[in-house]
Amino acid sequence: MQKILLIAMIVVSILMILAVVIQPAKNSSSANITGSTEALGGRKKARGLEAAMDRVIRVLGVVFMVIALLLAKLSL
C-alpha cells in the first residue's frame, strides 16, 4: 500500500510542478511599471486556460495533501 501511495505522490508532485510551470502569468510586466489598478487589488476573474489551470493546481494540491496524510498515518 505504501509503495502505491509513494508512486502516486511522485506522479502528483510532477504533475503539480508541470501545471505551475505552464500556468499563464497573472500580471503583465507593463502593469508592474505603470502601477495599474489591477495590480493594486482590482483583480479580474480568471477565464479560459487560467481558470482551468487554477482548478487543476487546487485539485492536485488537495490530492497531494491527502496522500501525504495517508502516508503519515501508515508510517505510525
mmJSON file of the N, C-alpha and C atoms, coordinates in Angstrom:
{"data_MODEL":{"atom_site":{
"group_PDB":["ATOM","ATOM","ATOM","ATOM","ATOM","ATOM","ATOM","ATOM","ATOM","ATOM","ATOM","ATOM","ATOM","ATOM","ATOM","ATOM","ATOM","ATOM","ATOM","ATOM","ATOM","ATOM","ATOM","ATOM","ATOM","ATOM","ATOM","ATOM","ATOM","ATOM","ATOM","ATOM","ATOM","ATOM","ATOM","ATOM","ATOM","ATOM","ATOM","ATOM","ATOM","ATOM","ATOM","ATOM","ATOM","ATOM","ATOM","ATOM","ATOM","ATOM","ATOM","ATOM","ATOM","ATOM","ATOM","ATOM","ATOM","ATOM","ATOM","ATOM","ATOM","ATOM","ATOM","ATOM","ATOM","ATOM","ATOM","ATOM","ATOM","ATOM","ATOM","ATOM","ATOM","ATOM","ATOM","ATOM","ATOM","ATOM","ATOM","ATOM","ATOM","ATOM","ATOM","ATOM","ATOM","ATOM","ATOM","ATOM","ATOM","ATOM","ATOM","ATOM","ATOM","ATOM","ATOM","ATOM","ATOM","ATOM","ATOM","ATOM","ATOM","ATOM","ATOM","ATOM","ATOM","ATOM","ATOM","ATOM","ATOM","ATOM","ATOM","ATOM","ATOM","ATOM","ATOM","ATOM","ATOM","ATOM","ATOM","ATOM","ATOM","ATOM","ATOM","ATOM","ATOM","ATOM","ATOM","ATOM","ATOM","ATOM","ATOM","ATOM","ATOM","ATOM","ATOM","ATOM","ATOM","ATOM","ATOM","ATOM","ATOM","ATOM","ATOM","ATOM","ATOM","ATOM","ATOM","ATOM","ATOM","ATOM","ATOM","ATOM","ATOM","ATOM","ATOM","ATOM","ATOM","ATOM","ATOM","ATOM","ATOM","ATOM","ATOM","ATOM","ATOM","ATOM","ATOM","ATOM","ATOM","ATOM","ATOM","ATOM","ATOM","ATOM","ATOM","ATOM","ATOM","ATOM","ATOM","ATOM","ATOM","ATOM","ATOM","ATOM","ATOM","ATOM","ATOM","ATOM","ATOM","ATOM","ATOM","ATOM","ATOM","ATOM","ATOM","ATOM","ATOM","ATOM","ATOM","ATOM","ATOM","ATOM","ATOM","ATOM","ATOM","ATOM","ATOM","ATOM","ATOM","ATOM","ATOM","ATOM","ATOM","ATOM","ATOM","ATOM","ATOM","ATOM","ATOM","ATOM","ATOM","ATOM","ATOM","ATOM","ATOM","ATOM","ATOM","ATOM"],
"id":[1,2,3,4,5,6,7,8,9,10,11,12,13,14,15,16,17,18,19,20,21,22,23,24,25,26,27,28,29,30,31,32,33,34,35,36,37,38,39,40,41,42,43,44,45,46,47,48,49,50,51,52,53,54,55,56,57,58,59,60,61,62,63,64,65,66,67,68,69,70,71,72,73,74,75,76,77,78,79,80,81,82,83,84,85,86,87,88,89,90,91,92,93,94,95,96,97,98,99,100,101,102,103,104,105,106,107,108,109,110,111,112,113,114,115,116,117,118,119,120,121,122,123,124,125,126,127,128,129,130,131,132,133,134,135,136,137,138,139,140,141,142,143,144,145,146,147,148,149,150,151,152,153,154,155,156,157,158,159,160,161,162,163,164,165,166,167,168,169,170,171,172,173,174,175,176,177,178,179,180,181,182,183,184,185,186,187,188,189,190,191,192,193,194,195,196,197,198,199,200,201,202,203,204,205,206,207,208,209,210,211,212,213,214,215,216,217,218,219,220,221,222,223,224,225,226,227,228],
"type_symbol":["N","C","C","N","C","C","N","C","C","N","C","C","N","C","C","N","C","C","N","C","C","N","C","C","N","C","C","N","C","C","N","C","C","N","C","C","N","C","C","N","C","C","N","C","C","N","C","C","N","C","C","N","C","C","N","C","C","N","C","C","N","C","C","N","C","C","N","C","C","N","C","C","N","C","C","N","C","C","N","C","C","N","C","C","N","C","C","N","C","C","N","C","C","N","C","C","N","C","C","N","C","C","N","C","C","N","C","C","N","C","C","N","C","C","N","C","C","N","C","C","N","C","C","N","C","C","N","C","C","N","C","C","N","C","C","N","C","C","N","C","C","N","C","C","N","C","C","N","C","C","N","C","C","N","C","C","N","C","C","N","C","C","N","C","C","N","C","C","N","C","C","N","C","C","N","C","C","N","C","C","N","C","C","N","C","C","N","C","C","N","C","C","N","C","C","N","C","C","N","C","C","N","C","C","N","C","C","N","C","C","N","C","C","N","C","C","N","C","C","N","C","C","N","C","C","N","C","C"],
"label_atom_id":["N","CA","C","N","CA","C","N","CA","C","N","CA","C","N","CA","C","N","CA","C","N","CA","C","N","CA","C","N","CA","C","N","CA","C","N","CA","C","N","CA","C","N","CA","C","N","CA","C","N","CA","C","N","CA","C","N","CA","C","N","CA","C","N","CA","C","N","CA","C","N","CA","C","N","CA","C","N","CA","C","N","CA","C","N","CA","C","N","CA","C","N","CA","C","N","CA","C","N","CA","C","N","CA","C","N","CA","C","N","CA","C","N","CA","C","N","CA","C","N","CA","C","N","CA","C","N","CA","C","N","CA","C","N","CA","C","N","CA","C","N","CA","C","N","CA","C","N","CA","C","N","CA","C","N","CA","C","N","CA","C","N","CA","C","N","CA","C","N","CA","C","N","CA","C","N","CA","C","N","CA","C","N","CA","C","N","CA","C","N","CA","C","N","CA","C","N","CA","C","N","CA","C","N","CA","C","N","CA","C","N","CA","C","N","CA","C","N","CA","C","N","CA","C","N","CA","C","N","CA","C","N","CA","C","N","CA","C","N","CA","C","N","CA","C","N","CA","C","N","CA","C","N","CA","C","N","CA","C","N","CA","C","N","CA","C"],
"label_alt_id":[null,null,null,null,null,null,null,null,null,null,null,null,null,null,null,null,null,null,null,null,null,null,null,null,null,null,null,null,null,null,null,null,null,null,null,null,null,null,null,null,null,null,null,null,null,null,null,null,null,null,null,null,null,null,null,null,null,null,null,null,null,null,null,null,null,null,null,null,null,null,null,null,null,null,null,null,null,null,null,null,null,null,null,null,null,null,null,null,null,null,null,null,null,null,null,null,null,null,null,null,null,null,null,null,null,null,null,null,null,null,null,null,null,null,null,null,null,null,null,null,null,null,null,null,null,null,null,null,null,null,null,null,null,null,null,null,null,null,null,null,null,null,null,null,null,null,null,null,null,null,null,null,null,null,null,null,null,null,null,null,null,null,null,null,null,null,null,null,null,null,null,null,null,null,null,null,null,null,null,null,null,null,null,null,null,null,null,null,null,null,null,null,null,null,null,null,null,null,null,null,null,null,null,null,null,null,null,null,null,null,null,null,null,null,null,null,null,null,null,null,null,null,null,null,null,null,null,null],
"label_comp_id":["MET","MET","MET","GLN","GLN","GLN","LYS","LYS","LYS","ILE","ILE","ILE","LEU","LEU","LEU","LEU","LEU","LEU","ILE","ILE","ILE","ALA","ALA","ALA","MET","MET","MET","ILE","ILE","ILE","VAL","VAL","VAL","VAL","VAL","VAL","SER","SER","SER","ILE","ILE","ILE","LEU","LEU","LEU","MET","MET","MET","ILE","ILE","ILE","LEU","LEU","LEU","ALA","ALA","ALA","VAL","VAL","VAL","VAL","VAL","VAL","ILE","ILE","ILE","GLN","GLN","GLN","PRO","PRO","PRO","ALA","ALA","ALA","LYS","LYS","LYS","ASN","ASN","ASN","SER","SER","SER","SER","SER","SER","SER","SER","SER","ALA","ALA","ALA","ASN","ASN","ASN","ILE","ILE","ILE","THR","THR","THR","GLY","GLY","GLY","SER","SER","SER","THR","THR","THR","GLU","GLU","GLU","ALA","ALA","ALA","LEU","LEU","LEU","GLY","GLY","GLY","GLY","GLY","GLY","ARG","ARG","ARG","LYS","LYS","LYS","LYS","LYS","LYS","ALA","ALA","ALA","ARG","ARG","ARG","GLY","GLY","GLY","LEU","LEU","LEU","GLU","GLU","GLU","ALA","ALA","ALA","ALA","ALA","ALA","MET","MET","MET","ASP","ASP","ASP","ARG","ARG","ARG","VAL","VAL","VAL","ILE","ILE","ILE","ARG","ARG","ARG","VAL","VAL","VAL","LEU","LEU","LEU","GLY","GLY","GLY","VAL","VAL","VAL","VAL","VAL","VAL","PHE","PHE","PHE","MET","MET","MET","VAL","VAL","VAL","ILE","ILE","ILE","ALA","ALA","ALA","LEU","LEU","LEU","LEU","LEU","LEU","LEU","LEU","LEU","ALA","ALA","ALA","LYS","LYS","LYS","LEU","LEU","LEU","SER","SER","SER","LEU","LEU","LEU"],
"label_asym_id":["A","A","A","A","A","A","A","A","A","A","A","A","A","A","A","A","A","A","A","A","A","A","A","A","A","A","A","A","A","A","A","A","A","A","A","A","A","A","A","A","A","A","A","A","A","A","A","A","A","A","A","A","A","A","A","A","A","A","A","A","A","A","A","A","A","A","A","A","A","A","A","A","A","A","A","A","A","A","A","A","A","A","A","A","A","A","A","A","A","A","A","A","A","A","A","A","A","A","A","A","A","A","A","A","A","A","A","A","A","A","A","A","A","A","A","A","A","A","A","A","A","A","A","A","A","A","A","A","A","A","A","A","A","A","A","A","A","A","A","A","A","A","A","A","A","A","A","A","A","A","A","A","A","A","A","A","A","A","A","A","A","A","A","A","A","A","A","A","A","A","A","A","A","A","A","A","A","A","A","A","A","A","A","A","A","A","A","A","A","A","A","A","A","A","A","A","A","A","A","A","A","A","A","A","A","A","A","A","A","A","A","A","A","A","A","A","A","A","A","A","A","A","A","A","A","A","A","A"],
"label_entity_id":["1","1","1","1","1","1","1","1","1","1","1","1","1","1","1","1","1","1","1","1","1","1","1","1","1","1","1","1","1","1","1","1","1","1","1","1","1","1","1","1","1","1","1","1","1","1","1","1","1","1","1","1","1","1","1","1","1","1","1","1","1","1","1","1","1","1","1","1","1","1","1","1","1","1","1","1","1","1","1","1","1","1","1","1","1","1","1","1","1","1","1","1","1","1","1","1","1","1","1","1","1","1","1","1","1","1","1","1","1","1","1","1","1","1","1","1","1","1","1","1","1","1","1","1","1","1","1","1","1","1","1","1","1","1","1","1","1","1","1","1","1","1","1","1","1","1","1","1","1","1","1","1","1","1","1","1","1","1","1","1","1","1","1","1","1","1","1","1","1","1","1","1","1","1","1","1","1","1","1","1","1","1","1","1","1","1","1","1","1","1","1","1","1","1","1","1","1","1","1","1","1","1","1","1","1","1","1","1","1","1","1","1","1","1","1","1","1","1","1","1","1","1","1","1","1","1","1","1"],
"label_seq_id":[1,1,1,2,2,2,3,3,3,4,4,4,5,5,5,6,6,6,7,7,7,8,8,8,9,9,9,10,10,10,11,11,11,12,12,12,13,13,13,14,14,14,15,15,15,16,16,16,17,17,17,18,18,18,19,19,19,20,20,20,21,21,21,22,22,22,23,23,23,24,24,24,25,25,25,26,26,26,27,27,27,28,28,28,29,29,29,30,30,30,31,31,31,32,32,32,33,33,33,34,34,34,35,35,35,36,36,36,37,37,37,38,38,38,39,39,39,40,40,40,41,41,41,42,42,42,43,43,43,44,44,44,45,45,45,46,46,46,47,47,47,48,48,48,49,49,49,50,50,50,51,51,51,52,52,52,53,53,53,54,54,54,55,55,55,56,56,56,57,57,57,58,58,58,59,59,59,60,60,60,61,61,61,62,62,62,63,63,63,64,64,64,65,65,65,66,66,66,67,67,67,68,68,68,69,69,69,70,70,70,71,71,71,72,72,72,73,73,73,74,74,74,75,75,75,76,76,76],
"pdbx_PDB_ins_code":[null,null,null,null,null,null,null,null,null,null,null,null,null,null,null,null,null,null,null,null,null,null,null,null,null,null,null,null,null,null,null,null,null,null,null,null,null,null,null,null,null,null,null,null,null,null,null,null,null,null,null,null,null,null,null,null,null,null,null,null,null,null,null,null,null,null,null,null,null,null,null,null,null,null,null,null,null,null,null,null,null,null,null,null,null,null,null,null,null,null,null,null,null,null,null,null,null,null,null,null,null,null,null,null,null,null,null,null,null,null,null,null,null,null,null,null,null,null,null,null,null,null,null,null,null,null,null,null,null,null,null,null,null,null,null,null,null,null,null,null,null,null,null,null,null,null,null,null,null,null,null,null,null,null,null,null,null,null,null,null,null,null,null,null,null,null,null,null,null,null,null,null,null,null,null,null,null,null,null,null,null,null,null,null,null,null,null,null,null,null,null,null,null,null,null,null,null,null,null,null,null,null,null,null,null,null,null,null,null,null,null,null,null,null,null,null,null,null,null,null,null,null,null,null,null,null,null,null],
"Cartn_x":[0.823,0.0,0.862,1.944,2.814,3.507,3.907,4.578,3.637,2.385,1.409,1.217,1.11,0.939,2.174,3.361,4.586,4.673,4.314,4.321,3.288,2.1,1.061,1.526,2.238,2.726,3.764,4.63,5.627,4.945,3.957,3.245,2.507,1.81,1.078,2.044,3.193,4.195,4.691,4.997,5.481,4.394,3.149,2.045,1.824,1.955,1.77,2.878,4.095,5.204,4.972,4.574,4.314,3.16,2.119,0.959,1.343,2.177,2.599,3.509,4.372,5.298,4.563,3.548,2.86,1.707,1.438,0.351,0.694,-0.284,-0.016,0.189,0.987,1.276,0.001,-0.151,-1.353,-1.242,-0.053,0.092,1.077,0.915,1.823,2.93,4.025,5.145,4.815,3.959,3.6,2.762,1.987,1.206,2.128,3.231,4.191,4.851,5.111,5.78,4.817,3.609,2.677,1.856,1.822,1.042,-0.444,-0.903,-2.322,-3.176,-4.466,-5.359,-5.524,-5.347,-5.45,-4.349,-3.176,-2.075,-2.29,-3.15,-3.383,-4.539,-5.098,-6.154,-7.415,-7.547,-8.715,-8.537,-8.719,-8.434,-9.573,-9.198,-10.189,-10.403,-11.585,-11.892,-11.125,-10.567,-9.821,-10.76,-10.325,-11.135,-10.265,-10.906,-10.23,-9.166,-7.992,-6.888,-6.457,-6.452,-6.026,-6.951,-8.249,-9.21,-9.054,-8.867,-8.7,-7.43,-6.354,-5.096,-5.208,-5.936,-6.156,-6.872,-7.899,-8.638,-7.76,-6.975,-6.099,-5.087,-4.496,-3.499,-4.143,-5.338,-6.026,-6.338,-6.846,-7.175,-5.913,-4.847,-3.59,-3.041,-3.201,-2.753,-3.519,-4.825,-5.648,-5.271,-5.107,-4.713,-3.349,-2.423,-1.094,-1.181,-1.99,-2.12,-2.774,-3.784,-4.442,-3.461,-2.683,-1.696,-0.641,-0.199,0.789,0.25,-1.003,-1.599,-1.762,-2.159,-2.273,-0.919,0.116,1.455,1.927,1.619,1.994,1.249,-0.026,-0.827,-0.312,0.069,0.559,1.94,2.717,4.077,4.109,2.982,2.941,2.848],
"Cartn_y":[-1.202,0.0,1.258,1.22,2.392,2.668,1.6,1.796,2.448,2.034,2.622,4.103,4.425,5.824,6.663,6.072,6.808,7.098,6.114,6.327,7.384,7.309,8.304,9.697,9.795,11.093,11.662,10.827,11.283,11.776,11.031,11.419,12.739,12.865,14.103,15.271,15.039,16.104,16.598,15.666,16.043,16.784,16.298,16.981,18.384,18.538,19.856,20.816,20.341,21.181,21.613,20.666,20.998,21.989,21.811,22.71,24.131,24.253,25.586,26.23,25.444,25.989,26.477,25.739,26.154,27.107,27.42,28.351,29.742,30.394,31.742,32.739,33.763,34.784,35.548,35.889,36.598,38.097,38.607,40.047,40.29,41.405,41.738,42.641,42.648,43.473,44.955,45.334,46.743,47.202,46.31,46.677,46.94,46.239,46.474,47.833,48.25,49.529,50.691,50.57,51.691,51.723,50.62,50.587,50.631,49.817,49.833,49.409,49.725,49.417,47.922,47.143,45.693,45.187,45.771,45.359,45.823,46.803,47.312,46.618,45.609,44.869,44.72,45.406,45.253,44.026,42.872,41.606,41.22,40.838,40.357,38.87,38.395,36.985,36.189,35.06,34.211,33.548,33.472,32.852,31.94,31.019,30.155,29.281,29.298,28.451,28.778,30.049,30.449,29.86,29.888,29.329,27.81,27.17,25.722,25.315,26.051,25.736,25.976,27.01,27.249,26.061,25.562,24.404,23.16,22.941,21.769,21.82,22.985,23.116,22.92,23.449,23.251,21.781,21.096,19.671,18.861,19.135,18.416,18.692,19.908,20.233,19.47,19.352,18.594,17.112,16.564,15.161,14.935,15.852,15.752,15.71,16.597,16.637,15.363,14.845,13.616,12.449,12.336,11.274,11.417,12.654,12.89,12.481,12.82,12.429,10.916,10.275,8.811,8.144,8.657,8.094,8.308,9.456,9.716,8.771,8.545,7.638,6.21,5.774,4.422,4.201,5.257,5.1,5.004,5.28,5.186,3.781],
"Cartn_z":[0.0,0.0,0.0,0.8,0.869,-0.458,-1.146,-2.437,-3.447,-3.444,-4.368,-4.042,-2.748,-2.346,-2.663,-2.487,-2.822,-4.315,-5.135,-6.585,-6.963,-6.344,-6.615,-6.202,-5.087,-4.626,-5.589,-6.101,-7.064,-8.336,-8.816,-10.037,-9.821,-8.696,-8.404,-8.268,-7.647,-7.499,-8.847,-9.728,-11.058,-11.834,-11.749,-12.432,-11.879,-10.568,-9.975,-10.416,-10.46,-10.925,-12.371,-13.218,-14.622,-14.755,-13.958,-14.029,-13.623,-12.606,-12.162,-13.208,-13.814,-14.802,-16.05,-16.511,-17.738,-17.484,-16.216,-15.896,-16.435,-17.085,-17.601,-16.464,-16.739,-15.731,-15.382,-14.101,-13.668,-13.855,-13.988,-14.209,-15.34,-15.981,-17.076,-16.551,-17.255,-16.815,-16.935,-17.883,-18.013,-16.827,-16.237,-15.052,-13.872,-13.822,-12.744,-12.88,-14.113,-14.351,-14.14,-14.714,-14.652,-13.375,-12.637,-11.413,-11.674,-12.589,-12.939,-11.75,-11.807,-10.692,-10.488,-11.536,-11.381,-10.455,-10.549,-9.688,-8.251,-8.033,-6.687,-5.985,-6.556,-5.888,-6.704,-7.808,-8.666,-9.526,-8.946,-9.618,-10.558,-11.779,-12.739,-12.52,-12.877,-12.738,-13.791,-13.352,-14.27,-15.261,-16.504,-17.556,-18.404,-19.051,-20.014,-19.393,-20.001,-19.576,-18.151,-17.811,-16.461,-15.395,-15.628,-14.674,-14.583,-15.711,-15.723,-14.977,-15.205,-14.525,-13.024,-12.616,-11.188,-10.546,-11.219,-10.692,-10.632,-11.686,-11.725,-10.59,-10.359,-9.303,-7.931,-7.739,-6.456,-6.216,-7.23,-7.087,-6.812,-7.553,-7.328,-5.928,-5.443,-4.094,-3.034,-3.211,-2.259,-2.305,-3.508,-3.642,-3.003,-3.205,-2.613,-1.086,-0.511,0.948,1.489,0.8,1.246,1.22,0.147,0.057,1.148,1.398,2.443,3.818,4.087,5.369,5.486,4.405,4.414,4.651,3.998,4.205,5.644,6.212,7.603,8.541,8.262,9.087,8.998,7.796,7.616,8.241,8.362,8.891,10.414,11.066,12.537,13.019],
"occupancy":[1.0,1.0,1.0,1.0,1.0,1.0,1.0,1.0,1.0,1.0,1.0,1.0,1.0,1.0,1.0,1.0,1.0,1.0,1.0,1.0,1.0,1.0,1.0,1.0,1.0,1.0,1.0,1.0,1.0,1.0,1.0,1.0,1.0,1.0,1.0,1.0,1.0,1.0,1.0,1.0,1.0,1.0,1.0,1.0,1.0,1.0,1.0,1.0,1.0,1.0,1.0,1.0,1.0,1.0,1.0,1.0,1.0,1.0,1.0,1.0,1.0,1.0,1.0,1.0,1.0,1.0,1.0,1.0,1.0,1.0,1.0,1.0,1.0,1.0,1.0,1.0,1.0,1.0,1.0,1.0,1.0,1.0,1.0,1.0,1.0,1.0,1.0,1.0,1.0,1.0,1.0,1.0,1.0,1.0,1.0,1.0,1.0,1.0,1.0,1.0,1.0,1.0,1.0,1.0,1.0,1.0,1.0,1.0,1.0,1.0,1.0,1.0,1.0,1.0,1.0,1.0,1.0,1.0,1.0,1.0,1.0,1.0,1.0,1.0,1.0,1.0,1.0,1.0,1.0,1.0,1.0,1.0,1.0,1.0,1.0,1.0,1.0,1.0,1.0,1.0,1.0,1.0,1.0,1.0,1.0,1.0,1.0,1.0,1.0,1.0,1.0,1.0,1.0,1.0,1.0,1.0,1.0,1.0,1.0,1.0,1.0,1.0,1.0,1.0,1.0,1.0,1.0,1.0,1.0,1.0,1.0,1.0,1.0,1.0,1.0,1.0,1.0,1.0,1.0,1.0,1.0,1.0,1.0,1.0,1.0,1.0,1.0,1.0,1.0,1.0,1.0,1.0,1.0,1.0,1.0,1.0,1.0,1.0,1.0,1.0,1.0,1.0,1.0,1.0,1.0,1.0,1.0,1.0,1.0,1.0,1.0,1.0,1.0,1.0,1.0,1.0,1.0,1.0,1.0,1.0,1.0,1.0,1.0,1.0,1.0,1.0,1.0,1.0],
"B_iso_or_equiv":[0.0,0.0,0.0,0.0,0.0,0.0,0.0,0.0,0.0,0.0,0.0,0.0,0.0,0.0,0.0,0.0,0.0,0.0,0.0,0.0,0.0,0.0,0.0,0.0,0.0,0.0,0.0,0.0,0.0,0.0,0.0,0.0,0.0,0.0,0.0,0.0,0.0,0.0,0.0,0.0,0.0,0.0,0.0,0.0,0.0,0.0,0.0,0.0,0.0,0.0,0.0,0.0,0.0,0.0,0.0,0.0,0.0,0.0,0.0,0.0,0.0,0.0,0.0,0.0,0.0,0.0,0.0,0.0,0.0,0.0,0.0,0.0,0.0,0.0,0.0,0.0,0.0,0.0,0.0,0.0,0.0,0.0,0.0,0.0,0.0,0.0,0.0,0.0,0.0,0.0,0.0,0.0,0.0,0.0,0.0,0.0,0.0,0.0,0.0,0.0,0.0,0.0,0.0,0.0,0.0,0.0,0.0,0.0,0.0,0.0,0.0,0.0,0.0,0.0,0.0,0.0,0.0,0.0,0.0,0.0,0.0,0.0,0.0,0.0,0.0,0.0,0.0,0.0,0.0,0.0,0.0,0.0,0.0,0.0,0.0,0.0,0.0,0.0,0.0,0.0,0.0,0.0,0.0,0.0,0.0,0.0,0.0,0.0,0.0,0.0,0.0,0.0,0.0,0.0,0.0,0.0,0.0,0.0,0.0,0.0,0.0,0.0,0.0,0.0,0.0,0.0,0.0,0.0,0.0,0.0,0.0,0.0,0.0,0.0,0.0,0.0,0.0,0.0,0.0,0.0,0.0,0.0,0.0,0.0,0.0,0.0,0.0,0.0,0.0,0.0,0.0,0.0,0.0,0.0,0.0,0.0,0.0,0.0,0.0,0.0,0.0,0.0,0.0,0.0,0.0,0.0,0.0,0.0,0.0,0.0,0.0,0.0,0.0,0.0,0.0,0.0,0.0,0.0,0.0,0.0,0.0,0.0,0.0,0.0,0.0,0.0,0.0,0.0],
"pdbx_formal_charge":[null,null,null,null,null,null,null,null,null,null,null,null,null,null,null,null,null,null,null,null,null,null,null,null,null,null,null,null,null,null,null,null,null,null,null,null,null,null,null,null,null,null,null,null,null,null,null,null,null,null,null,null,null,null,null,null,null,null,null,null,null,null,null,null,null,null,null,null,null,null,null,null,null,null,null,null,null,null,null,null,null,null,null,null,null,null,null,null,null,null,null,null,null,null,null,null,null,null,null,null,null,null,null,null,null,null,null,null,null,null,null,null,null,null,null,null,null,null,null,null,null,null,null,null,null,null,null,null,null,null,null,null,null,null,null,null,null,null,null,null,null,null,null,null,null,null,null,null,null,null,null,null,null,null,null,null,null,null,null,null,null,null,null,null,null,null,null,null,null,null,null,null,null,null,null,null,null,null,null,null,null,null,null,null,null,null,null,null,null,null,null,null,null,null,null,null,null,null,null,null,null,null,null,null,null,null,null,null,null,null,null,null,null,null,null,null,null,null,null,null,null,null,null,null,null,null,null,null],
"auth_seq_id":[1,1,1,2,2,2,3,3,3,4,4,4,5,5,5,6,6,6,7,7,7,8,8,8,9,9,9,10,10,10,11,11,11,12,12,12,13,13,13,14,14,14,15,15,15,16,16,16,17,17,17,18,18,18,19,19,19,20,20,20,21,21,21,22,22,22,23,23,23,24,24,24,25,25,25,26,26,26,27,27,27,28,28,28,29,29,29,30,30,30,31,31,31,32,32,32,33,33,33,34,34,34,35,35,35,36,36,36,37,37,37,38,38,38,39,39,39,40,40,40,41,41,41,42,42,42,43,43,43,44,44,44,45,45,45,46,46,46,47,47,47,48,48,48,49,49,49,50,50,50,51,51,51,52,52,52,53,53,53,54,54,54,55,55,55,56,56,56,57,57,57,58,58,58,59,59,59,60,60,60,61,61,61,62,62,62,63,63,63,64,64,64,65,65,65,66,66,66,67,67,67,68,68,68,69,69,69,70,70,70,71,71,71,72,72,72,73,73,73,74,74,74,75,75,75,76,76,76],
"auth_comp_id":["MET","MET","MET","GLN","GLN","GLN","LYS","LYS","LYS","ILE","ILE","ILE","LEU","LEU","LEU","LEU","LEU","LEU","ILE","ILE","ILE","ALA","ALA","ALA","MET","MET","MET","ILE","ILE","ILE","VAL","VAL","VAL","VAL","VAL","VAL","SER","SER","SER","ILE","ILE","ILE","LEU","LEU","LEU","MET","MET","MET","ILE","ILE","ILE","LEU","LEU","LEU","ALA","ALA","ALA","VAL","VAL","VAL","VAL","VAL","VAL","ILE","ILE","ILE","GLN","GLN","GLN","PRO","PRO","PRO","ALA","ALA","ALA","LYS","LYS","LYS","ASN","ASN","ASN","SER","SER","SER","SER","SER","SER","SER","SER","SER","ALA","ALA","ALA","ASN","ASN","ASN","ILE","ILE","ILE","THR","THR","THR","GLY","GLY","GLY","SER","SER","SER","THR","THR","THR","GLU","GLU","GLU","ALA","ALA","ALA","LEU","LEU","LEU","GLY","GLY","GLY","GLY","GLY","GLY","ARG","ARG","ARG","LYS","LYS","LYS","LYS","LYS","LYS","ALA","ALA","ALA","ARG","ARG","ARG","GLY","GLY","GLY","LEU","LEU","LEU","GLU","GLU","GLU","ALA","ALA","ALA","ALA","ALA","ALA","MET","MET","MET","ASP","ASP","ASP","ARG","ARG","ARG","VAL","VAL","VAL","ILE","ILE","ILE","ARG","ARG","ARG","VAL","VAL","VAL","LEU","LEU","LEU","GLY","GLY","GLY","VAL","VAL","VAL","VAL","VAL","VAL","PHE","PHE","PHE","MET","MET","MET","VAL","VAL","VAL","ILE","ILE","ILE","ALA","ALA","ALA","LEU","LEU","LEU","LEU","LEU","LEU","LEU","LEU","LEU","ALA","ALA","ALA","LYS","LYS","LYS","LEU","LEU","LEU","SER","SER","SER","LEU","LEU","LEU"],
"auth_asym_id":["A","A","A","A","A","A","A","A","A","A","A","A","A","A","A","A","A","A","A","A","A","A","A","A","A","A","A","A","A","A","A","A","A","A","A","A","A","A","A","A","A","A","A","A","A","A","A","A","A","A","A","A","A","A","A","A","A","A","A","A","A","A","A","A","A","A","A","A","A","A","A","A","A","A","A","A","A","A","A","A","A","A","A","A","A","A","A","A","A","A","A","A","A","A","A","A","A","A","A","A","A","A","A","A","A","A","A","A","A","A","A","A","A","A","A","A","A","A","A","A","A","A","A","A","A","A","A","A","A","A","A","A","A","A","A","A","A","A","A","A","A","A","A","A","A","A","A","A","A","A","A","A","A","A","A","A","A","A","A","A","A","A","A","A","A","A","A","A","A","A","A","A","A","A","A","A","A","A","A","A","A","A","A","A","A","A","A","A","A","A","A","A","A","A","A","A","A","A","A","A","A","A","A","A","A","A","A","A","A","A","A","A","A","A","A","A","A","A","A","A","A","A","A","A","A","A","A","A"],
"auth_atom_id":["N","CA","C","N","CA","C","N","CA","C","N","CA","C","N","CA","C","N","CA","C","N","CA","C","N","CA","C","N","CA","C","N","CA","C","N","CA","C","N","CA","C","N","CA","C","N","CA","C","N","CA","C","N","CA","C","N","CA","C","N","CA","C","N","CA","C","N","CA","C","N","CA","C","N","CA","C","N","CA","C","N","CA","C","N","CA","C","N","CA","C","N","CA","C","N","CA","C","N","CA","C","N","CA","C","N","CA","C","N","CA","C","N","CA","C","N","CA","C","N","CA","C","N","CA","C","N","CA","C","N","CA","C","N","CA","C","N","CA","C","N","CA","C","N","CA","C","N","CA","C","N","CA","C","N","CA","C","N","CA","C","N","CA","C","N","CA","C","N","CA","C","N","CA","C","N","CA","C","N","CA","C","N","CA","C","N","CA","C","N","CA","C","N","CA","C","N","CA","C","N","CA","C","N","CA","C","N","CA","C","N","CA","C","N","CA","C","N","CA","C","N","CA","C","N","CA","C","N","CA","C","N","CA","C","N","CA","C","N","CA","C","N","CA","C","N","CA","C","N","CA","C","N","CA","C","N","CA","C","N","CA","C","N","CA","C"],
"pdbx_PDB_model_num":[1,1,1,1,1,1,1,1,1,1,1,1,1,1,1,1,1,1,1,1,1,1,1,1,1,1,1,1,1,1,1,1,1,1,1,1,1,1,1,1,1,1,1,1,1,1,1,1,1,1,1,1,1,1,1,1,1,1,1,1,1,1,1,1,1,1,1,1,1,1,1,1,1,1,1,1,1,1,1,1,1,1,1,1,1,1,1,1,1,1,1,1,1,1,1,1,1,1,1,1,1,1,1,1,1,1,1,1,1,1,1,1,1,1,1,1,1,1,1,1,1,1,1,1,1,1,1,1,1,1,1,1,1,1,1,1,1,1,1,1,1,1,1,1,1,1,1,1,1,1,1,1,1,1,1,1,1,1,1,1,1,1,1,1,1,1,1,1,1,1,1,1,1,1,1,1,1,1,1,1,1,1,1,1,1,1,1,1,1,1,1,1,1,1,1,1,1,1,1,1,1,1,1,1,1,1,1,1,1,1,1,1,1,1,1,1,1,1,1,1,1,1,1,1,1,1,1,1]
}}}
